[in-house]
Amino acid sequence: MVRVILLLAVCLLGSGCFVFDEIDAGQAIMEKNSPKKPAAEAEGAKPGEAAKPTGSAWWSSARSIDTGPAHTADAGDPNAPVACKIAGGARFMRRGDCLSQGGQPGS
């Protein structure tokens, strides 16, 4: 029984060693045959062009698609968003929904 376990362990551990050799050989072939790029193109920026902002720098210069003024509805508009006081709490909804639920619309 010990011989079978030992033989099984040797077979399992010894059979996978060639995989690493094949991966290394494949990487060497890929590096040899891949086209070489100039350093500026490898970084992603063209020569003489400023790099594009990323991360928080991008967010600081981001703009909304809708640049028009915000919709201002009059006080009687049932679709106007309001803070509705219902059961001692404030919920934000349309004016018509607030009135239909028995709430007191605020501004």
N, C-alpha and C positions, 0 to 999 in steps of 0.2 A: 504494500500500500504506500509506503514511504517513497519507494522507487517511482511509482506512478505519479505521485504528487510532484516529486523533484523533476521528473521528465516533463511533465506538463508545464511547470514553472519555467524551465529552460526554454521550451518551445515557444511559450507566450512572450517571454522577455527577449529572446534572441531573434524573433521573426520581425520585429518592428525597427531594427537598427538601420536597415537599408533606406527607410523612408527619409531620414534626415540627410543622407548622402544624396538622394535624388532631388530633394528640395534645394540643397546648396548648389548642385550642378545646374538645375533649372534657373536659379537666380543668376548664376554666372553667365549662362547663355542669354538670358533676357537683357542683362546689362551690356553685354557685348553687341547685341543686335539692335538695341533701342537707339533711336535718333537722339543726338545730343542737342540741347537747346542752349542759347546764350544765357548768361546769368540774369539779365534783366527780364527775359521772358519767363524764366523759371520762377521768379518771384511774383509774377503776375502783373507787373507794371511795365509800361512801355518806356523807352528812354525819353527823358525830358517831360514826363507826365507825372503829376503829383499822385500819390497813393490815395485810394478811396478811403474815407473814414469808416471805421468799424466800431462795434460795441457802443459805449456810451457817447462817443463822439458822433456817431451816426444819429442817435436819438436826439441829440441836442440840435441838430440841423433838420430834423424830419418835419414835414408839413402835412397837413390834412388835405385830402382830396377836395372836400367841400370847404371852399374858402369864403363862401357867401355869409351874410349876416344870419344870426340865429333867428328862428321863427318866433315872432312875437305875436301872441294871440290876445284878443281882448278878454275881459273878465267873463263875458257871457258865452264864450266858445266852449262847447261840451268836450272838445278834443284837447283842450289846453291841459298841460301837465300841472298838477297841484299836489300839495301836501295835504292829505286827507286825515282828519282826526276822527278815528273810529275806536270806540271802547278804550279811551285813555291813551292810545298810541297813535303815532303818525305813520301813515303808509303813503307812498307816492304812486299816483295813478292819474287817469284822465278825470277831468271834472265831472263828466256825465256818469262815469262808474262810481265816483265818490257819492254823488247824490243818490244814485240808485241803491246804494248799500246803506243809506241812512247816515252818512258821515257829514262832517262839517268841512267844506273845502277851505283851504287857506290860500295864501298867495304863491 
